[in-house]
Amino acid sequence: MTAEVRFEAVHHRFGQFTALEKVDLTIAPGEFIVLLGPSGCGKTTLLSILGGFLTPTSGKVLISGKDMTQVPPRQRPTTTMFQDYALFPHMSLRENVAFGLRMRGVGKADRRSRAQEMLEMVGLGDKAGRRPHELSGGQRQRVALARALAVSPDVLLLDEPLGALDLKLRRQMQDELKAIQRRVGTTFVHVTHDQEEAMAVADRIVVMNHGRIEHCGTPEEVYLQPASLFSAGFMGEMNRIPVTASSSGAETAFGQLALPMPQSRGVLCLRPENVGLAGDLALGPARLVDASFFGSHHRCHFEPLAAPGVQLVAHLPQGSHPAPGQEVQLYANHPVILRDEAAA
């Protein structure tokens, strides 16, 4: 089963603190959505409202077109998987996975069969008789996922499910989580503050800040075409260059650039990997200040000859960076001009 989810003008306050400010969001059936943002941005509050653990101050939550705003968690077609997997230590893996089915009154034979099917799906079918303490962290995470999916929810809610894993295992589980979601077709709503994790698993990323949605789009859209300076900065490193409108385009520290100006003042945003020795937009001559090797690239600091004291970060391919002090012509791809929020 899978379902559409809609938040309609959802607003929530904790006392005098506004956690969510009139959030509107539609999630398509079978979509993998990631709510991304820093601590306190409202992403966990929104997930809790969807799961029924909080009732919004105002607004509606609809699942498959039905108003679920006042419906308690156990009566919603949702299941939540938390960072603390909360597996029962005295139960076997099969019994853990079957627990939700048992609470729903499913017969013993059917729930054992379903639990085994789910364990097979996550690659642990041969360990069904083991206890949680006999497993690695990644394996326990798979058991928790199998248990959540065993009850066939229309929407699976994941609250920082990979946060307790080390980096290598977390990356492995990102791939597995995405593959399992594709296989079962369930709508996944996943909360994280990890930008790389969001990029790895999401169909769409919802970037949140101060209880509002800053940007909602595919990973490519959010990364390459950010809707705000906050979204641009939160999704990775960004060179920010003040620009003002001129008769021939945009006036910058590099001089005039042939770029359309949507407003009189703004900020030219360039990802470090989109700055280099070739590209669509000529930035002008610059001097290499220093460079560090990061394995997949050289992280270089350039100083434009037209603006001494200004530095631009560029990621150049292995073996392609100039010597420190050398002057080169810099170019850029995927330039984005955003509104100068500080000046607004």
N, C-alpha and C positions, 0 to 999 in steps of 0.2 A: 504494500500500500504506500501511497505517497499523496501529498496534499499541497495546495497553495496556502500561503500564509500572508495575511495583510495586517499591518499596523496602521490605524487611522487616527492621526492627531493624538498620539499617545504622549501624555504629559505625566510626570511623576515627581513628587516632592517628598523629601525626608525632613520634616520640620520646616525650617527656613531655607533648606538647601534644595535647589532644583537639579534633580538627577537626569531627567529627560525633558526636552522642550519640544512638544508637538511633533513627534517623530512620525513620518509617513514613509512606509516601505512595503513593497510587494515582493514576495519570494515565490518563484514559479515552482510548480510540482517537480520534484526530482532534482532541484537545484542545490548545489553546494555553496552556501553563503558563509562568509567569514566576517564577523564583527571584530574590527581591529581598532585599537587605540590605546592610549596610555592609561594608567590607573586613574580611576575617577571620571573617565569619559562617559560612562553610562552603558557600556556594552553588556556588563553582567546584569545590570538592572533590567535591560531590555530582554535578555535571555530569561531572567527569572519571571518576568511578566508573561512571556510566551509560555513558560512551563506552568504557570498558575501559582507560583510561590509568592508572588506579589500581585496586588490589584492596583492598576494605575489610578492616579488621582483623577485623570480624565482621559477620554479616548477609548478606542475599541481594539480588540484583538480578534481576528477572524481566521479560522482554519477550515478550509474547504467551503468557504462562504458562510459558515456558522459562527455566530457571536460566542466566543469563549471567554469573554472578559471576566465574568463572575463564576466560571466553572472551576471547581477544585482540581488540583493536579491529577488525582487518580481517575477522574472522569474525562480527561483530555486524551486525544490520540497521540500523545507525545511521551517520550522517554528521555531522561536526562542521564548523561554520563559525565561524572565529575573527575577532577584531577586525582582525588583520593578514590581509588577504584572500589573501596568498601566491599571487598570480597570476604565471604565468610570463611575464616581459617579452618573451621572444623568440617567443612563440606568439601567434597571432591569438586573438580572443575565442572563435571556434568551436572552435579547438584546445584552449584552456583548459577550456571547458565539457565537451568530449569526453574529457578526460584520464582521468577516473575510469573511464569506459566502456572506454577503451583498456586500462587496467590489468586490467580484468575479461575481456579477450579478445573484446569485441564487435567485429564486423566494421566496416570503414571506412565503408561506405555507411550502415549502421544508426546508427553513432555520430554521423556528420555530420548525419543526419536528426534524431536526438534532440537534438543540440546546437542545431540551428537552431530546433527546436520550443521549447526552453527559453529561448533568447534572444528569440524572439517573445513568449513569456509575460511576460518582464520588460521588454518594450518596446525591445529592442536588436537586433531581427532584421536591420535595415538596416545594422548596424555589425559584422556577424559577421567581416569580414575585417580589422578594425582591431586594433591592439595596445593593451595596457592603458594605456600612457603617453599615449595620445591621448584618454583618457576623464577625466571628472570623478570626484571621490570617490564621489558617489552612484551613478554608472554602474558603477564598479568593484565597488561593493558589490552591485549587481544581478547582475553577472557571477559573483561568488562564490556568490551564492544560486542562480543557474541551474546552476552546476557541482555544488553540493551536492545539488540536486534531480534532476539528470540521471540519477543512479544509482538513483533510486526507493527511497530509504531508508524503512523503516517509521517511524523516529524521526529527526527533524533536531534537532541540538544547536547552539545559538547562544550563543557566549560573547562578550558585550558587542559585538554585531555593528555597532552604530550609534555606538559611542563616539568614533570618529575624525571624525565628521561635525559640521559647525556646526549651531547650533540650528534654523535654518529648514529645512535639508536633512534633519536628523534627524526633524523632525516629518513632513515629506513621506514619508520612507521608512517611518516607523511605519505610516502609512496603507497604503502599498503592501505592506509585509510582511504585514499583517493580511489584505489582500485576496488576496494570493497563497496564504497558508495556507488560506483558505477555499476557494479554487479547487482546490488539489491535495488537500486533506483529510488531509495528513500530520500526525502528532503532532509538535508543536513544543515543545521545552523550551529556554527562553530565559533567560539569566543577565544581570542588570543591577543597578546600584545607583541607577538613575534612576527615581524614583517616578512621574513623569509618563509616562515610556515604558512602565512596567508597566501603568499605568491605560489607556493607549491601545491596547495590543495584547492583553492577557491575557483568556482566559476565566476563569481563576482565578489569583490571586497567592499565592505561598507566601512569607510574610515569615519570614526566618531571623535568628537572633541567637545567638552563642556555640555554634554547632553544633546548634541545636535549631530546630524549627519553632514560631514564636510564634503564627502565625495562617495559615490556608489558607481562602480563600473568593473569591467574585467581587470585582471592584474595588469595587462598591457596598458589599458586606458588610465588606470590610477597611477601607474609608474611613469608613463611617458607623457600623459596629458593631464596632470593634476589640476583640480578645480580651484585649489586655494594654496596659499603659501604654507599653511599648516600641513595639508596633505602632501605637498611636495617635499617638505622637510622630514615628515614622519616616515615616509616610505623609502628613505635612503638619503645618501649624501647629495647635496645640491649646491652648485655655484649660484650665488644670487648677485646680480648686477643691476643697480638702479638704472632706469631708463626714463627719458622724457621724450615727448613727441617733438619731431622736427619736420621741416618742410619735405625732407626726402625719406623719412622713416623714423628711426629711433636713435636718439643721442645717448651714447654710453661712454664708459671709461676708455673704450677702444676707438672711439670716434663714432661716426654715423654708420648705422647698419641698416640694410634694406629689409626692414621688418615692419609689418602692419602694427600700428599702435591702437588697441581698442579703447584707450583712455589717454589723458594727457600725461599721466605719470604711472609707472609700473615697475615691475621687477622682472628682469630677464633671467630665466631659470635654465641651467644647463647641467645635466648629469655628467659626472667626471668621465664616464666611459663614452660620452658623446662629444668630448673635446679631444682633438687630435691633430695629426699632420695632414689630414684630408677630410673633406666634408662638403656639405651644401652651402654653409654660411661662412664666409671669410671674416675672421675676427681681427686679423692684422698681425704684425710682428710681435714676438714675445721672447723673453730670455728665460731659459731653464735655470731655476734657483737651486733645486735639489731633487733627488729621486730616490725612492726606496723600492726594493724588490719584494713583491707579495705573492710570488709563485705564478699565479695566472696572469699577472700584469705588473707593470711598473707604476707606482703612484708618484706623479710628478707635480711639482709646484712651478708654475710659470708666472712671470711678471710682464704685463704688457708694456711695450716701450712707450706707448702713449700715456701710460698711467703708472709711473713709479710708485711703489708702495702697495699697489693692488695685486693680489695673488689669485690665481686660477688653478684649481686642482684638475688634473687630467689623468686618466688611466690609459696607458699606452701598452700595446702588446709586448710580449717578451722580445728582448733584443732590439727594440725599435726606438728607444728613447735617445735623444741627443746627449752630448756631454754637458755637465753643469757649466753655465756661463754662455753656452752656445745660443745664438739667435735663430729662431725658426718662424715660419708662418703658421699660425694656428687657425683651425677651422672647427666648426661645430655642426652637429646634426640634432634634429628634434628640439629646436628652441621653443620655449613657451614663455609668453609674457603674461604675468598675473597682476592683479590689482595690488597696489601697495597698501596693505591693510593698516600699517602703522600710520600712514599719512591720511587714511580715509576719515 
